Amino acid sequence: LGARGTNAYTSTERTVYINDIPSDELERWMAIESERMHECVLRLFHTELETVYEEFNRSQDNDGRAAYKKLNELLYPHHPYGTQTTLGTGEHLKNPSMVKIHAFFDTYYVPNNMAVILAGDIDFDRTIAMVDKYFGGWEKGYVPEFTFEKESPLSAPVVAEVSGPESEWVDLAWRFNGYHSDDPIMLQLIAGLLSNGRAGLIDLDLLQTQRVLNAGVYAGISGDYSSLQVNGEPKEGQTLEQVRDLLLGEMAALRAGSFDDWLIEAVVNDFRQRRMRTWGENNRSSASAMTDAFILKKRWSEEVDLYDRMARITKAEVVAFANAKLNDNYVCVFKRNGP
């Protein structure tokens, strides 16, 4: 079909299939994809299993994966975010069951659990008619409700170490409620206040003054829980404990409100500009935003007005949130150099 970037990925709460196709091949793509997703045919089962198993083996000596796995195990000791990984275990891959794969497919690959997400040069009415033609005849299935044991609050730092051949770093993470709470919008704003490449607390205090080699902040938003993750890499001769203390110092500065009043507006404007640029120039970014909305059960209006709502958050609200929820209730993983 002249497609590019044909790929798939599976991650927290989602499996996504990706194609960048010519607009004049849209109907043929739908015909093929509807057949593929309607019935599971395992022609290449053993070949693909070898590929996945090799991917699993490569991941075993990847320091980043090891540190991320440990961080999630400590953040979510009872939830699948921490108790299992996307790739599973070696034993899972050694003894796969075609029967279980078909049962999984028949349970979850049903129209009431799927979305067809399109972005680009499309005629709306014609496209919707084609979606109805090729996907409209599918029968609704029963998708079992997901339940989980609620995590207990963290009251003190939880610390662990992993080792590997790559250079050292330290990860800190705080756990919060999932998307359908007030936490995620605040976490995204706080991530920008701490690190935005120019005027964040970490940018000014640690990076521009070269007090650490590198540092960054990430707000991870999922359905059941969210997290704020801060990481730092040491300079030569600097210990990971020293980097940790410097990062915690920036969290203390946030709690103290040690940032200028104009910074919230600047961060929000930066977010707006980045979104306008990526959505306007890249169809994949638009599709990705819609994918996230579908997975997290967002109303699209919530995505569109996100930064309007964020702009109404005050400095006093940020400081109160940080003092209430960003204290010694964190997880720390030291990634050390070693065998």
N, C-alpha and C positions, 0 to 999 in steps of 0.2 A: 504493500500500500504506500510505500515511500515514507513510512514512519521513522521517526528518530527518537532516541532516548527511551526506547521500550525497556521498561524495568518494572520492578515491584519491590515493596518493602513491607515488613511487618514490625510493629513497635507497640508501645503501650496502647492498648485498647483499639488497635486498628490493623488491618491489612489493606494495602493500597496498590493498585495496578496503574501504571503510568504509560501513556502514549502521546507523542507529539505527531499528529497526523495532518496531512494536507486537507483543507476544508472540502475539496471536491471528492474526498474518499470517506466522508463521514458515514454515509449509509453502509458502505461495505464494512467499515470498522464495526458498526453496530451489529451487523449480521454475524460477523465472526465472534465478537465479544459476547454477544448474547448466548451463542452456542457454547462457548468456553465456560461461561459462568453458570449455565443452566444444568450442566451435567459434568461430573468429575470423571475424566478418563485418564488413567494412570499409565499411559504408554511409556513414558520416560521415567518411571518411578525409580528404578535402581540407579540410572545415570544421575538423576537429580539428587538422589540420596547421597551419592558419593560427593557431589559438589557441596551440599550442606554440611556433610561430615567434615570435609576439608576446611570449610569456613569455621566450623566449631574448633577444629584443631589449631588453626592459626590464631584464634581468639585467646587460646590458653596462655600464650606468652606475650599478650598485648597488655602493657601496663595500664593503659587508660581504661580498658574494659575491666581489668581486675579491681582497680580503684573504684570505678563506678558501681560495680557489683557489690563491693563491700559497703560503700556508702548507702546504697539502697537497702541492703540487708539490715543495717543499723537503723535507718529511718523508718522502715516498714517491716518489722519482725513478724507480723501476722498477715499482712496484705500481700497479694501476688506481686505487687510492685517490687517487693523485696524478697519474697520466698521463692520466686521462679524467674527465669530469664527468658527472653524471646527465643533463644536458640535451644533451651532445654539442657539436658545433661547428655553425656556421652552414651549412657545406657539407653536413653530414649532413642538415640539415633542408631544404636546397634540393633535394636529389636523393635523396629516400627511395625505397625499393624495396618494393612490396607483396609481392613474392616473398620478400624477406628477412624482412619482418615475419611472414608466415605461417610461414616456417621457424623463426623464433625462437619463435613461439607454440607450434608443434607440438613443439619441443624442450623447452621449460621449463614450459609449462602442462599438466603431467601430474601424476597423483595422488601419485606418489612425490616430488614437489617442491613440494607445496602443503599448506596446512592450512586447515580451516574452524574458525574460532575464535569461540566464542559465550560471552557473559557476560550474565547478567540473569535474568529471571523465566522459567525454562525447566524443563520436566519432563525429567529426564535420560534415562530409558528411551525415552520417546516421541521425544525429539529425536534420539537416536542411531539409532533406527529410521528416522527421516526422512532423516538424513544417508546412511544405507545405501541407502535407496530412490532418492535423487536423485543421489548421487555414487558409490555403490558399484559401478556397472557400468563405470566408466572403466577403461581398460587402462593398465597400467604402461608408462612410456616409458623410453628411455635418456637419462640426463642426463650429459653429458660432465664428467669430473673437471676441476676448476679447478686450474691450476698457476700459479706465479708465481716470479719471480726474487727471491731473498731480499735484503733491503736490507743494505748495509754499515753498521756502527756509525758514529755521528757522534762525532768526536773533538774538534771545535771548533765554536764558534757559526757558524751559516750565516745571513747577514743579507740581507734584500731590502726593497724599498720599493714601495708602490703609492700612487697619488694619486687624489683625487677631491674633489667639492665638500663632502662631509660633514665634521663635526668630526674631529679627529685622535685616534688611539689607537695602542697598540702591543700586538702579540700575541707571546707566547712559547710554545713547545711542545716537549715531549720525547716521543720515540717509545718504545713498549714492545711487548712480545709481546701476542698476541691473547687472546681470552676463555679458551681452554683452556690457561692458564698461571696462575702465581701472581700475576702483575702486576695484573690488573684490580681485585681486591678491595682491594689496597693503594692503588691510585690513587684509588679512590672514598673511602677513609678519609682519605687525604692531602688530597684536595680539600675535605673537610669540616673538617679541621684548619686549613687555610689560610683558608677562607672559608665561614662558615655563617650570616652575617647578624648575629651577636652577639659571639661570643668567639673567632673564628678569628684567626690571626696577622695576616692582612691586614685583618680587621675592626678589630682593636685598634690596630695600628701605623700603618695608612695611611688608613682611612676615618674612624674616630672622631676621629682627630687632624687630619683634613682635609689630609693631606699629598698626596693626589691627588684628582681630581674623582670618579673611580669606579674600581673594580677588581673582578675576579671570577675564579673558577677553575672549570674544567670537565674532567671525566674522560670521554673518549670511548672507548667499548668496542666494538670490532668483532671479526669472526672471526679475521682474520689478524694485525692489529696493533691496538694501543690507543695513546692519547696522553693526556698531561696538558697542558692549555692554560691559560695565565694571561694575562689582559689588563688593561690600565689606560688610563685617560683622563687627560690632563694638566689641571691648573688653569690659569687664565689666567696667561701669562708663564712657564709651565713647559715645558721641552723634553721630547720623547719619550725622549731618551736619559736624562734624569733619572728619568722614570717607569720605564723599563727597569731602571735601577740600583736603584730602590726595590723593585721586584718581585723582582729577584735577591737583594736583601738579605733578603727574607722567606724565600726558598729557603735561604739560608745559615743563617737562624735555625732553620729546620726541621732542617737537617743538624746543627746544634748542640744540638738538643733543647730549644730555648727555648720550651717550652710546658708548662703544668701537667699533672701526671699524670692528673687527673680529666677532662681534655678528651676523651680517646678515648671514655670511657664516655658523656659528654654528647653527643658527635657521633653515636654509635651510637643512643642513645636518641632523638635528634632524627630520625634516619633512620627508626627504627621507627614513631614517631608519624606522620610524614608518610605512610608507606606504609599504615598502618592507616586513616588518614583518607581517602586517595585511593581505595584499594581498596574501602573500606566505603561510600563515598558516590558513586562514579563507575564505572559498568560499563565505560566506555571505557578507564579506567586499568587495570582488571583485564585487559581484552582486549589492551591494549597490552603489558602484562607477559608475557602468554602468547605474543604475537606475537614479542617479543624472545627468549623462550626457544626458540621454534621456529626462528627464523632463526639463532641462535647455537648451536643444538644443545645447549641446556642441559637437564639433568634438572630437572624441576620442583622436586624436593626441594632443588636447589642455590639456586633462587630463594627458596624458603620459609625456608631456614635461613641465608640470606646474612648477616644481622646477628648471628646467634649465632656464626658463624665470625669475623665482623669483630670482635666483642667480645673474642675470645681473642687478638687481635694486641696485642703489648706495645709500650710506648714504645721500648724498646731495638730492637725489630724495625723500627719505623718509621724510627728514626734510622739504622740500618744500611742499610736500603733506600735512603733519601735520599742517604746518602753514597756508595753504590755506583752509583746510577743517575740522580741529579738534580744534575749538575754543569754543565760547559760544553758538554755534548753536546746543545745546544738549537738550535731554529730561531727566528729573530726577524724579524717583519714589521712595519715602520713604515708605518702608514696616514697619509700626510700630506695636508694640504689643498692642492689645486692642480688644474691642468687634467689 
